[in-house]
């Protein structure tokens, strides 16, 4: 195990700035010059330098704490960023410098080593919140699309054997609190208080440090998969397909048939490949918001309640059962989702592979034009997922088929709990 450096065991609270002397580097959100904007500094070894609330790695910070406590990691370890720079350049785009368009991620997050480190030398521990790399992905359903003639093995985008070449980016959430409050039409004070109280007082700076306006929340982030030439994303003469997908581990990974998540994810990838092979680009935005951001435990409880209720699983009671358990139908709040599209420089989406009215509204309200909306083909809907599909269509999801009335919805049932 690494030998622990000799560090003070005295606990220093970060609640009040008066203990630290000089003020930290200010952050001017939306500034066009990154040096004027300022770096995000979440160092745990020099609290006087911190200019954000929270810490890097979101919920994984708890694992880091366990590694430090057990002696597996030095508490003052500093990342060596040699050769970690992005494999592809994204931006800057004009949307990076509009404080109203991006409030939930740091547009400079992938290039901190390029724009900040040389200026600030080694005086500050400045870490990336975005990483960009190249990869191959392979899903068996894509080979089926090839066999049916819907996709082609071209040797560049799709390799022999079905490997799909992608550029992917991992993004940690970075919340600019004044911008978040404005986006949700609430006061910043109310936002800070709710964040403080609903995290059990985990971050006292939310209510004691109004001078710190950026928060690194303890939640998972977003992974972006880009198919085709990145330059096509911002080229108005080339088509762009987008699938915004909220995580569903049971379906996406394990193929559960109670929902349409994996089928729609695969269909979205298929449309992205088709668009890229036609000279454009495709984007899959994979958001870690398990169970409509209610969590997997809540989701499984709802599954049980739906199957065991009187009359069995029914489309007319689909959302009601969720609300009975969680108190709300959905906590994904798609208002923040378009930020990643602005980071990519997206101004128009030719093919939005989504039936969600919430996603559509969030994207268009942020000034991004949408051409065609692509629903999930009915032959891809699992038998047990028709309850979900009909309930969503009745609630306002986009569809090209008929929407059932209340009587018909009550007759759409899933199989009994096995």
C-alpha positions as CSV (number, residue, x, y, z in Angstrom):
1,X,0.0,0.0,0.0
2,X,1.2,3.6,-0.6
3,X,3.0,5.2,2.3
4,X,0.8,8.0,3.6
5,X,2.5,11.4,3.6
6,X,2.7,13.2,6.9
7,X,-0.4,15.4,6.9
8,X,-2.2,17.3,9.7
9,X,-5.0,15.3,11.2
10,X,-6.7,18.5,12.2
11,X,-10.1,18.8,10.5
12,X,-10.6,22.2,8.8
13,X,-14.2,23.0,7.9
14,X,-14.8,24.9,4.6
15,X,-18.0,26.6,5.7
16,X,-16.6,30.0,6.3
17,X,-14.1,31.9,4.1
18,X,-12.7,34.0,6.9
19,X,-10.3,31.2,7.9
20,X,-8.4,31.1,4.7
21,X,-7.2,34.6,4.1
22,X,-6.9,35.6,0.4
23,X,-10.0,34.9,-1.8
24,X,-9.8,32.1,-4.3
25,X,-9.6,32.6,-8.1
26,X,-13.0,34.0,-9.1
27,X,-15.1,32.3,-11.8
28,X,-16.7,34.5,-14.4
29,X,-19.2,32.0,-16.0
30,X,-19.7,32.5,-19.7
31,X,-16.5,34.5,-20.3
32,X,-15.0,34.0,-23.8
33,X,-11.5,33.9,-22.5
34,X,-10.9,30.8,-20.4
35,X,-8.4,32.7,-18.2
36,X,-11.0,35.3,-17.6
37,X,-13.5,32.6,-16.9
38,X,-11.1,31.0,-14.4
39,X,-10.4,27.3,-13.7
40,X,-12.5,25.1,-11.4
41,X,-10.4,24.2,-8.4
42,X,-11.7,21.5,-6.1
43,X,-8.5,20.7,-4.3
44,X,-8.7,18.8,-1.0
45,X,-5.2,19.5,0.0
46,X,-5.2,23.3,-0.1
47,X,-8.6,24.4,1.0
48,X,-7.7,28.1,0.6
49,X,-7.5,27.6,-3.2
50,X,-11.0,26.0,-3.6
51,X,-13.4,28.1,-5.7
52,X,-16.2,25.5,-6.0
53,X,-18.4,23.5,-3.7
54,X,-18.1,19.7,-3.8
55,X,-15.4,17.5,-5.3
56,X,-14.5,15.8,-8.5
57,X,-15.8,12.3,-9.5
58,X,-19.3,12.8,-8.2
59,X,-20.6,9.9,-6.2
60,X,-17.3,8.0,-6.8
61,X,-15.6,10.4,-4.3
62,X,-16.9,8.2,-1.6
63,X,-14.9,5.3,-3.0
64,X,-11.9,7.6,-3.0
65,X,-12.5,8.4,0.6
66,X,-12.6,4.7,1.4
67,X,-9.3,4.2,-0.5
68,X,-7.6,7.0,1.5
69,X,-9.0,5.7,4.9
70,X,-7.8,2.1,4.2
71,X,-4.4,3.3,3.2
72,X,-4.7,2.3,-0.5
73,X,-4.4,5.9,-1.7
74,X,-2.4,8.9,-0.6
75,X,-4.7,11.7,0.5
76,X,-2.5,14.2,-1.4
77,X,-2.2,12.3,-4.6
78,X,-2.1,14.5,-7.7
79,X,-3.1,13.2,-11.1
80,X,-0.4,13.0,-13.7
81,X,-2.2,14.2,-16.9
82,X,0.7,13.4,-19.3
83,X,-0.8,12.0,-22.6
84,X,-4.4,12.3,-21.3
85,X,-5.4,15.1,-23.7
86,X,-8.5,14.6,-25.9
87,X,-8.1,12.4,-29.0
88,X,-10.5,14.7,-30.9
89,X,-11.0,18.4,-30.5
90,X,-14.5,19.6,-29.6
91,X,-15.1,23.3,-29.7
92,X,-14.9,26.0,-28.7
93,X,-18.3,27.0,-30.0
94,X,-20.2,30.3,-29.5
95,X,-22.6,28.5,-27.1
96,X,-19.7,28.0,-24.7
97,X,-19.7,31.7,-24.0
98,X,-23.5,32.1,-23.4
99,X,-24.1,31.7,-19.7
100,X,-27.7,30.8,-20.3
101,X,-27.0,27.9,-22.7
102,X,-24.6,25.9,-20.6
103,X,-25.1,25.7,-16.8
104,X,-24.6,22.0,-15.9
105,X,-21.1,21.2,-17.3
106,X,-17.8,23.0,-17.8
107,X,-17.3,23.6,-21.5
108,X,-13.5,23.8,-20.9
109,X,-13.6,20.6,-18.9
110,X,-11.7,18.5,-21.5
111,X,-8.9,21.1,-22.1
112,X,-8.0,22.4,-18.7
113,X,-4.4,21.1,-19.2
114,X,-4.2,23.2,-22.4
115,X,-5.8,26.5,-21.3
116,X,-5.1,26.7,-17.5
117,X,-2.1,24.7,-16.4
118,X,0.6,26.6,-18.3
119,X,-0.7,29.9,-16.9
120,X,-1.1,28.8,-13.4
121,X,1.9,26.5,-13.6
122,X,1.9,23.9,-10.8
123,X,0.5,26.2,-8.1
124,X,-3.0,24.8,-8.4
125,X,-4.5,21.3,-8.7
126,X,-6.7,21.7,-11.8
127,X,-8.4,18.6,-13.0
128,X,-10.5,17.7,-16.1
129,X,-14.2,17.2,-15.8
130,X,-14.5,15.8,-19.4
131,X,-12.4,13.2,-21.1
132,X,-12.6,12.4,-24.8
133,X,-11.3,9.2,-26.4
134,X,-11.8,6.9,-29.4
135,X,-13.3,3.4,-29.1
136,X,-15.0,0.5,-30.8
137,X,-18.4,-0.8,-29.6
138,X,-20.2,-3.9,-30.7
139,X,-23.8,-4.9,-30.1
140,X,-25.3,-8.1,-31.6
141,X,-28.4,-6.3,-32.8
142,X,-26.3,-4.2,-35.1
143,X,-25.1,-7.3,-36.9
144,X,-28.7,-8.3,-37.3
145,X,-29.3,-4.9,-39.0
146,X,-26.5,-5.7,-41.3
147,X,-27.9,-9.1,-42.2
148,X,-31.3,-7.4,-43.0
149,X,-29.6,-4.8,-45.2
150,X,-30.4,-1.8,-43.0
151,X,-26.7,-1.2,-42.3
152,X,-23.5,-1.6,-44.3
153,X,-20.1,-2.8,-43.3
154,X,-18.1,0.1,-44.8
155,X,-14.7,-0.6,-43.2
156,X,-14.5,2.9,-41.6
157,X,-17.6,3.5,-39.5
158,X,-18.6,-0.2,-39.3
159,X,-15.7,-2.7,-39.3
160,X,-15.9,-6.3,-40.4
161,X,-17.4,-8.3,-37.5
162,X,-19.7,-5.4,-36.6
163,X,-17.4,-3.2,-34.6
164,X,-18.6,0.4,-34.6
165,X,-16.0,3.2,-34.5
166,X,-17.0,6.0,-32.2
167,X,-15.6,9.0,-30.4
168,X,-16.8,9.1,-26.9
169,X,-16.7,11.7,-24.1
170,X,-17.3,11.2,-20.4
171,X,-18.7,14.3,-18.7
172,X,-18.9,15.1,-15.0
173,X,-21.7,17.4,-13.9
174,X,-20.6,21.0,-13.0
175,X,-23.5,23.2,-11.9
176,X,-23.4,26.9,-12.2
177,X,-25.9,27.6,-9.4
178,X,-27.2,31.1,-10.6
179,X,-27.7,29.6,-14.1
180,X,-29.4,26.5,-12.7
181,X,-31.8,28.6,-10.6
182,X,-32.6,30.8,-13.7
183,X,-33.3,27.7,-15.9
184,X,-35.8,26.4,-13.3
185,X,-37.3,29.8,-12.6
186,X,-36.5,29.7,-8.9
187,X,-34.3,31.8,-6.6
188,X,-30.8,30.8,-6.1
189,X,-31.4,30.9,-2.3
190,X,-34.2,28.4,-2.6
191,X,-32.1,26.2,-4.8
192,X,-29.1,26.3,-2.4
193,X,-31.4,25.6,0.6
194,X,-33.0,22.6,-1.0
195,X,-29.7,21.1,-2.1
196,X,-28.3,21.5,1.4
197,X,-31.3,20.0,3.1
198,X,-31.9,17.1,0.7
199,X,-28.3,16.0,0.9
200,X,-28.5,15.9,4.7
201,X,-26.3,19.0,5.1
202,X,-23.5,17.3,3.2
203,X,-22.3,20.6,1.7
204,X,-22.7,23.5,4.2
205,X,-21.0,25.9,1.8
206,X,-24.3,25.9,-0.2
207,X,-25.8,28.1,2.5
208,X,-22.7,29.7,4.0
209,X,-20.6,30.5,1.0
210,X,-22.6,32.6,-1.4
211,X,-19.2,33.7,-3.0
212,X,-18.9,30.1,-4.4
213,X,-21.3,29.8,-7.3
214,X,-20.2,26.5,-8.9
215,X,-21.2,23.1,-7.4
216,X,-19.8,19.7,-8.3
217,X,-22.8,17.6,-7.3
218,X,-22.4,14.0,-6.0
219,X,-24.2,12.4,-9.0
220,X,-23.3,10.5,-12.1
221,X,-22.8,12.3,-15.4
222,X,-23.2,11.8,-19.1
223,X,-21.4,9.7,-21.7
224,X,-21.6,10.9,-25.4
225,X,-21.0,8.5,-28.3
226,X,-20.4,10.2,-31.7
227,X,-20.6,8.3,-34.9
228,X,-19.0,9.7,-38.1
229,X,-17.1,12.9,-38.7
230,X,-17.2,15.4,-35.8
231,X,-17.1,18.3,-38.2
232,X,-20.5,17.2,-39.6
233,X,-22.1,18.1,-36.3
234,X,-21.9,21.8,-36.9
235,X,-22.1,21.6,-40.7
236,X,-25.6,22.8,-41.8
237,X,-25.3,21.0,-45.1
238,X,-24.8,17.6,-43.4
239,X,-27.5,15.5,-41.6
240,X,-27.4,14.9,-37.9
241,X,-29.1,12.2,-35.9
242,X,-29.4,12.3,-32.1
243,X,-30.7,9.8,-29.5
244,X,-30.9,11.1,-25.9
245,X,-31.1,8.1,-23.7
246,X,-31.6,7.9,-20.0
247,X,-29.9,4.9,-18.3
248,X,-31.9,1.7,-17.7
249,X,-29.4,-0.9,-16.5
250,X,-32.0,-3.7,-16.4
251,X,-32.8,-3.3,-20.1
252,X,-29.7,-1.7,-21.6
253,X,-27.4,-4.3,-20.2
254,X,-29.5,-7.3,-19.1
255,X,-32.3,-7.1,-21.7
256,X,-35.3,-6.9,-19.4
257,X,-38.5,-7.0,-21.4
258,X,-40.7,-4.8,-19.2
259,X,-39.6,-1.6,-21.0
260,X,-38.4,-0.4,-24.4
261,X,-35.1,1.0,-23.3
262,X,-32.5,-1.3,-25.0
263,X,-34.6,-1.6,-28.2
264,X,-34.8,2.1,-28.5
265,X,-31.1,2.6,-27.7
266,X,-30.2,0.1,-30.4
267,X,-32.6,1.7,-32.8
268,X,-31.0,5.1,-32.0
269,X,-27.6,3.8,-32.8
270,X,-28.8,2.3,-36.0
271,X,-30.2,5.6,-37.2
272,X,-26.9,7.3,-36.1
273,X,-24.9,4.9,-38.2
274,X,-27.2,5.3,-41.2
275,X,-26.9,9.1,-40.9
276,X,-23.1,8.9,-40.6
277,X,-22.8,6.6,-43.6
278,X,-24.8,9.1,-45.6
279,X,-22.1,11.7,-44.9
280,X,-23.4,13.2,-41.6
281,X,-23.0,12.3,-38.0
282,X,-24.9,10.6,-35.2
283,X,-24.8,11.4,-31.5
284,X,-25.9,9.1,-28.6
285,X,-26.2,11.0,-25.3
286,X,-26.3,8.5,-22.5
287,X,-27.5,10.1,-19.2
288,X,-27.0,8.3,-15.9
289,X,-30.5,8.9,-14.6
290,X,-31.6,5.3,-13.6
291,X,-35.3,4.9,-13.1
292,X,-36.2,8.4,-14.3
293,X,-33.6,9.6,-11.8
294,X,-35.7,8.0,-9.0
295,X,-33.1,5.2,-8.6
296,X,-33.1,1.5,-9.2
297,X,-34.6,0.5,-5.8
298,X,-37.6,2.7,-6.4
299,X,-38.0,1.4,-9.9
300,X,-38.1,-2.2,-8.7
301,X,-40.6,-1.4,-6.0
302,X,-42.8,0.2,-8.7
303,X,-42.4,-2.9,-10.8
304,X,-43.8,-5.1,-8.0
305,X,-46.6,-2.6,-7.3
306,X,-47.6,-2.6,-10.9
307,X,-47.7,-6.3,-11.3
308,X,-49.5,-7.0,-8.0
309,X,-52.2,-4.3,-8.1
310,X,-55.8,-5.2,-8.6
311,X,-56.3,-6.0,-12.3
312,X,-52.6,-6.5,-12.9
313,X,-50.2,-4.3,-14.8
314,X,-52.3,-1.7,-16.7
315,X,-51.4,1.2,-18.9
316,X,-54.0,3.5,-17.2
317,X,-52.2,3.0,-13.8
318,X,-48.6,3.1,-15.2
319,X,-47.7,6.6,-13.9
320,X,-49.9,6.5,-10.8
321,X,-48.0,3.5,-9.3
322,X,-44.7,5.4,-9.7
323,X,-46.1,8.5,-8.0
324,X,-47.5,6.4,-5.2
325,X,-44.1,5.1,-4.3
326,X,-41.8,8.0,-5.2
327,X,-44.2,11.0,-4.7
328,X,-43.5,12.1,-8.2
329,X,-43.7,10.6,-11.7
330,X,-40.3,11.7,-13.0
331,X,-37.3,13.5,-11.6
332,X,-35.1,13.6,-14.7
333,X,-35.8,17.3,-15.4
334,X,-34.8,17.4,-19.0
335,X,-34.2,21.2,-18.7
336,X,-30.5,20.6,-18.1
337,X,-30.1,18.0,-20.9
338,X,-29.6,20.3,-23.9
339,X,-26.4,21.7,-22.3
340,X,-24.4,18.8,-23.8
341,X,-25.8,19.6,-27.2
342,X,-24.7,23.2,-26.9
343,X,-21.2,21.9,-25.8
344,X,-21.1,20.0,-29.1
345,X,-22.1,23.0,-31.1
346,X,-25.5,21.5,-32.2
347,X,-27.9,24.0,-33.7
348,X,-30.2,21.7,-35.7
349,X,-31.1,18.0,-35.3
350,X,-32.4,16.4,-38.5
351,X,-33.5,13.2,-36.9
352,X,-34.4,13.1,-33.2
353,X,-34.7,9.4,-32.3
354,X,-37.1,9.9,-29.4
355,X,-40.8,9.9,-28.6
356,X,-40.4,11.9,-25.4
357,X,-42.3,15.2,-25.4
358,X,-40.2,16.3,-22.4
359,X,-36.9,15.9,-24.3
360,X,-38.3,17.5,-27.4
361,X,-39.6,20.5,-25.5
362,X,-36.4,20.9,-23.6
363,X,-34.3,20.9,-26.8
364,X,-36.5,23.2,-28.8
365,X,-36.9,25.7,-25.9
366,X,-33.2,26.0,-25.8
367,X,-33.1,27.2,-29.4
368,X,-32.1,24.0,-31.2
369,X,-34.2,23.2,-34.2
370,X,-35.6,19.7,-34.7
371,X,-36.5,18.3,-38.1
372,X,-38.0,14.8,-38.0
373,X,-38.9,12.8,-34.9
374,X,-38.5,9.1,-35.1
375,X,-40.7,6.8,-33.0
376,X,-39.7,3.3,-32.0
377,X,-40.9,0.8,-34.6
378,X,-43.7,-1.3,-33.2
379,X,-42.0,-4.6,-34.1
380,X,-39.2,-3.7,-31.7
381,X,-41.5,-3.3,-28.7
382,X,-41.2,-6.3,-26.3
383,X,-44.5,-7.9,-25.3
384,X,-44.3,-6.9,-21.7
385,X,-43.5,-3.2,-22.7
386,X,-46.8,-2.4,-24.4
387,X,-48.2,-1.2,-21.0
388,X,-45.4,1.4,-20.8
389,X,-45.6,2.4,-24.4
390,X,-49.4,3.0,-24.5
391,X,-49.2,4.9,-21.2
392,X,-46.5,7.2,-22.5
393,X,-48.3,7.8,-25.8
394,X,-51.5,8.7,-23.8
395,X,-49.4,11.1,-21.6
396,X,-48.1,13.1,-24.6
397,X,-45.3,11.1,-26.2
398,X,-44.9,11.5,-29.9
399,X,-46.5,8.8,-32.0
400,X,-47.6,8.3,-35.6
401,X,-50.2,5.7,-34.4
402,X,-53.5,6.1,-32.6
403,X,-53.6,7.1,-29.0
404,X,-55.9,4.8,-26.9
405,X,-58.8,6.2,-24.9
406,X,-59.1,5.6,-21.1
407,X,-61.2,2.4,-21.6
408,X,-58.7,0.9,-24.0
409,X,-55.7,1.9,-21.8
410,X,-57.3,-0.1,-18.9
411,X,-57.4,-3.1,-21.1
412,X,-53.7,-3.0,-22.0
413,X,-52.1,-5.3,-19.5
414,X,-48.7,-7.0,-18.9
415,X,-48.0,-10.5,-17.8
416,X,-48.4,-11.4,-14.1
417,X,-45.4,-11.3,-11.7
418,X,-43.5,-14.6,-12.1
